[in-house]
Amino acid sequence: MQLLVSITGSQKISLPMTIVVCGIAKMFVGELVETARMVMAERKESGPIRPCHIREAYRRLKLEGKVPRRSVQRLFR
């Protein structure tokens, strides 16, 4: 809830809005894991997904335009 408040800037977050955001996040994570599995298959690797697979999957999704861009600049790097 606090994350939604900080993103939207509104103190009133309805339950349906929370459910929608959770659904979108779940879909994104599913897409990320699916792409990471494809990366593993291309590299002929097996076993658990490693951070290098997640990073490559994120990079590919970003190139495809499936990662939302930041609307607010980061404070720290």
C-alpha positions as CSV (number, residue, x, y, z in Angstrom):
1,M,0.0,0.0,0.0
2,Q,2.8,2.4,0.9
3,L,4.5,1.9,-2.4
4,L,1.2,2.7,-4.3
5,V,0.8,5.8,-2.2
6,S,4.3,7.0,-3.0
7,I,3.8,6.2,-6.7
8,T,0.4,7.8,-7.2
9,G,0.8,10.6,-4.7
10,S,-2.8,10.0,-3.5
11,Q,-3.6,8.9,0.0
12,K,-6.7,7.1,-1.1
13,I,-5.9,3.7,-2.7
14,S,-8.9,1.6,-3.4
15,L,-9.0,-2.2,-3.1
16,P,-9.7,-2.7,-6.8
17,M,-6.7,-0.5,-7.7
18,T,-4.5,-2.6,-5.4
19,I,-5.7,-5.8,-7.1
20,V,-5.1,-4.4,-10.6
21,V,-1.5,-3.3,-9.7
22,C,-0.8,-6.7,-8.1
23,G,-2.1,-8.4,-11.3
24,I,0.1,-6.3,-13.5
25,A,3.1,-7.0,-11.3
26,K,2.4,-10.7,-11.4
27,M,2.2,-10.6,-15.2
28,F,5.4,-8.8,-15.5
29,V,7.3,-11.2,-13.2
30,G,5.8,-14.1,-15.2
31,E,7.0,-12.5,-18.5
32,L,10.5,-12.0,-16.9
33,V,10.8,-15.6,-15.7
34,E,9.5,-16.9,-19.1
35,T,12.1,-14.8,-20.9
36,A,14.8,-15.9,-18.5
37,R,14.0,-19.6,-19.2
38,M,14.3,-18.8,-22.9
39,V,17.8,-17.3,-22.2
40,M,18.7,-20.5,-20.4
41,A,17.5,-22.7,-23.3
42,E,19.5,-20.6,-25.8
43,R,22.6,-21.0,-23.7
44,K,21.9,-24.7,-23.2
45,E,21.9,-24.4,-19.5
46,S,19.6,-26.1,-16.9
47,G,18.8,-25.9,-13.3
48,P,17.5,-22.8,-11.4
49,I,17.3,-19.4,-12.9
50,R,20.4,-17.4,-12.0
51,P,20.7,-13.6,-11.7
52,C,22.6,-13.4,-15.1
53,H,19.5,-14.9,-16.7
54,I,17.2,-12.4,-15.0
55,R,19.4,-9.5,-16.0
56,E,19.5,-10.6,-19.7
57,A,15.7,-11.2,-19.7
58,Y,15.2,-7.7,-18.3
59,R,17.5,-6.2,-20.9
60,R,15.5,-8.0,-23.7
61,L,12.2,-6.9,-22.3
62,K,13.4,-3.3,-22.1
63,L,14.5,-3.4,-25.7
64,E,11.1,-4.7,-26.7
65,G,9.5,-1.8,-24.8
66,K,7.8,-4.0,-22.2
67,V,9.4,-2.3,-19.2
68,P,7.7,0.9,-18.1
69,R,10.0,4.0,-18.1
70,R,10.6,6.0,-14.9
71,S,8.5,9.0,-14.6
72,V,10.4,10.3,-11.6
73,Q,14.2,10.6,-11.5
74,R,16.2,8.4,-9.0
75,L,17.5,10.2,-6.0
76,F,20.5,7.9,-5.5
77,R,22.5,5.8,-7.8
